[in-house]
Amino acid sequence: MASCKHTVSDKNHFDIPVWHRYTMTIEEAAGYYHIGEGKLRMLIDQNPHEDFYVMNGNRVLIKRAKFERYLDQATAV
C-alpha cells in the first residue's frame, strides 16, 4: 500500500483562505486589513468589551466578520 504521509507542501493545500476564516491571528489581520500589528493590539486594549476578538490562552484571534462590522462603523482607526 502507498504511504499517506503529508509533506510540508501538502499543508498549504489544506489551508483555508483568510477571507473564509472565522478568526485570524494579529499577523494575518494586519496583512489582510493593512493595519499595523501595534494598532490592532491597541484597538483590542482600548476596547476590552468589544466582540470582535477572542482570547485563546494568551493569543488574540480577530473575528473577521465582526471586525469588519466594527471597521464599517468606525470613523477613524
PyMOL commands that set and color helices and strands:
alter all, ss='L'
color gray80, all
select helices_A, chain A and resi 8-14+18-20+26-33+37-46+64-73
alter helices_A, ss='H'
color red, helices_A
select strands_A, chain A and resi 23-25+53-56+59-63
alter strands_A, ss='S'
color yellow, strands_A
deselect
rebuild
show_as cartoon
